[in-house]
Amino acid sequence: MPAASVEFSIARISKWLSMSLADNTWHAYIARWNEWMKFKTSFPKHHYQGDSDVLLSLVLEQVEAQYSLSAITKKLAGISFFLKVQGRGTTLWLGNSTEQSICPVLAFSHYQQVSPCLPGPFFIHSDGSFVTRFQFVKIVKGAVRKLGIPPDHYNTHSFRIGAATQASLMGLGEEFIKRLGRWNSSMYQLYVRPALV
């Protein structure tokens, strides 16, 4: 997929997001986000357990530096805004496959050779910025289109459908499938679609 088409769309979305806030708020949020990214990058890798640990460390550091509650709240509002825009990440378990061409562990190993291992989201651009959900969807649809399949019915939920369906076909239990897809109810059954296989 041409990088320009994704960049153009991201630029438009960024403009729309900025228009959803007062100009001063937008600039303050960007400044808080940049401070967050700088703090996160400087956080010792051997202490990193996830963004929540880093965020807690940031707040504690500011409390110890006697920042006002108002200043801390404003900083968290800016960070929160951009975290919500990016979406919520999750940790996934990858299992080996005997078929090397589709083995996620082998693919991960190859990916690590060309991409730095940084805290945060798995998919990143060469400049270290995160691949957004919007960009990921565009890439998935582009890949499906290249296979000659109409991309209209493919989205990020396609991965949840595929994982739930495959787990069911392998005879894995309900609790495993619910944990795999982060479901707390029987909603997972809507994602199990053996007729698609």
C-alpha positions in Angstrom: 0.0 0.0 0.0 1.4 3.4 -0.9 2.7 5.2 2.2 1.3 8.5 0.9 -2.3 7.3 1.1 -2.0 6.3 4.7 -0.1 9.5 5.6 -2.7 11.6 3.9 -5.6 9.9 5.8 -3.7 10.3 9.1 -3.1 14.0 8.4 -6.9 14.4 7.8 -7.8 12.5 10.9 -5.2 14.5 12.9 -6.8 17.8 11.6 -10.3 16.6 12.5 -9.1 15.6 16.0 -7.4 19.0 16.5 -10.7 20.7 15.5 -12.6 18.7 18.2 -10.7 20.6 20.9 -9.9 24.3 21.7 -6.7 25.3 20.0 -4.9 25.8 23.4 -6.1 22.5 24.6 -4.9 20.7 21.5 -1.4 22.3 21.8 -1.3 21.5 25.5 -2.3 17.8 24.9 0.4 17.5 22.2 3.0 18.9 24.6 1.8 16.5 27.4 2.0 13.6 24.9 5.5 14.5 23.8 6.6 14.7 27.5 5.0 11.3 28.1 6.8 9.7 25.1 10.1 11.2 26.2 9.6 9.9 29.8 8.5 6.5 28.5 11.5 6.2 26.2 13.9 7.1 29.1 12.2 4.5 31.5 14.6 1.7 32.3 13.8 -1.3 30.1 14.5 -3.8 32.9 11.8 -2.2 35.0 9.2 -2.0 32.2 6.1 -4.1 32.9 3.7 -2.1 30.7 2.4 1.4 30.3 0.5 1.4 33.6 3.9 1.0 35.5 5.5 3.8 33.5 2.4 6.1 34.0 2.4 5.3 37.7 6.1 6.2 37.9 5.5 9.5 36.1 2.7 10.4 38.5 4.8 9.5 41.5 7.7 11.5 40.2 5.5 14.5 39.8 4.0 14.1 43.2 7.5 13.9 44.7 8.5 17.0 42.8 5.4 18.7 44.4 3.5 19.4 41.2 0.0 20.6 41.9 -2.9 18.2 41.6 -4.2 20.5 38.8 -0.9 20.2 36.8 -0.8 16.4 37.2 -4.5 16.1 36.1 -3.9 18.2 33.0 -0.9 16.1 32.1 -2.9 12.9 32.5 -5.8 14.4 30.4 -3.4 15.0 27.5 -1.9 11.5 27.8 -5.3 9.9 28.1 -6.6 11.7 25.0 -4.0 10.2 22.8 -4.1 6.8 24.4 -7.8 6.6 23.7 -7.2 7.7 20.1 -4.7 4.9 19.7 -6.9 2.3 21.2 -6.3 -0.2 23.9 -3.6 -2.7 23.4 -3.4 -6.2 24.7 -0.8 -9.0 25.2 -1.3 -12.0 23.0 0.2 -15.5 23.3 1.8 -16.9 20.2 2.1 -20.7 19.7 4.5 -22.6 17.4 3.2 -24.0 14.2 4.7 -27.0 12.4 4.0 -25.2 9.1 6.9 -22.7 8.9 5.3 -20.4 6.3 2.5 -19.5 8.8 4.3 -20.0 12.2 3.8 -16.8 14.3 6.8 -17.5 16.5 9.1 -17.7 13.4 7.5 -14.6 11.9 8.0 -12.8 15.2 11.7 -13.8 15.2 12.1 -12.4 11.7 10.3 -9.2 12.7 12.6 -8.7 15.7 15.6 -8.8 13.3 14.4 -5.8 11.4 12.5 -3.9 14.1 13.9 -2.7 17.4 12.4 -4.2 20.5 10.8 -1.2 22.3 8.2 -1.0 25.0 4.8 -0.4 23.7 2.8 -1.6 20.7 4.2 -4.4 18.6 3.6 -2.8 15.2 5.7 0.4 14.8 6.9 2.5 11.9 10.6 2.8 11.1 10.7 6.1 13.0 9.4 4.3 16.1 5.9 5.8 16.0 3.0 3.4 16.6 1.0 1.9 13.8 -2.6 3.1 14.5 -5.6 0.9 14.3 -6.7 2.8 11.2 -3.4 2.1 9.5 -3.5 -1.5 10.5 -7.0 -1.9 9.0 -5.8 -0.3 5.7 -2.9 -2.7 5.6 -5.1 -5.7 6.2 -7.6 -4.6 3.6 -4.8 -4.0 1.1 -3.3 -7.4 1.7 -6.7 -9.1 1.3 -7.2 -7.1 -1.9 -3.8 -8.3 -3.2 -5.0 -11.9 -2.7 -7.9 -11.2 -5.0 -10.5 -11.3 -2.2 -13.0 -8.4 -1.9 -11.8 -6.6 1.3 -15.2 -5.3 2.4 -15.8 -8.1 5.0 -12.3 -8.0 6.5 -11.3 -5.9 9.5 -9.6 -6.3 12.8 -12.4 -8.5 14.0 -11.5 -11.0 11.3 -8.5 -12.0 13.5 -10.8 -12.6 16.5 -13.2 -14.6 14.3 -10.3 -16.6 12.9 -8.7 -17.3 16.3 -12.0 -18.2 18.0 -13.0 -20.5 15.1 -9.6 -22.2 14.9 -9.6 -22.7 18.7 -13.1 -24.2 18.5 -12.1 -26.5 15.6 -9.1 -27.7 17.6 -11.4 -28.7 20.5 -10.2 -26.1 22.9 -12.6 -25.4 25.7 -15.0 -22.5 26.2 -12.8 -20.9 29.0 -9.7 -21.0 26.8 -11.6 -19.4 23.8 -13.0 -16.7 26.1 -9.6 -15.9 27.5 -8.1 -15.9 24.0 -10.6 -13.3 22.8 -10.9 -11.4 26.1 -14.6 -12.2 26.4 -16.3 -12.3 29.8 -19.5 -13.9 28.5 -20.9 -16.3 25.9 -20.5 -13.5 23.3 -17.5 -15.5 22.0 -20.0 -17.9 20.3 -20.8 -15.1 17.8 -17.2 -15.3 16.6 -17.0 -19.0 16.2 -17.8 -19.6 12.5 -16.8 -23.0 11.3 -18.8 -22.6 8.1 -16.1 -20.1 6.9 -13.3 -22.7 7.0 
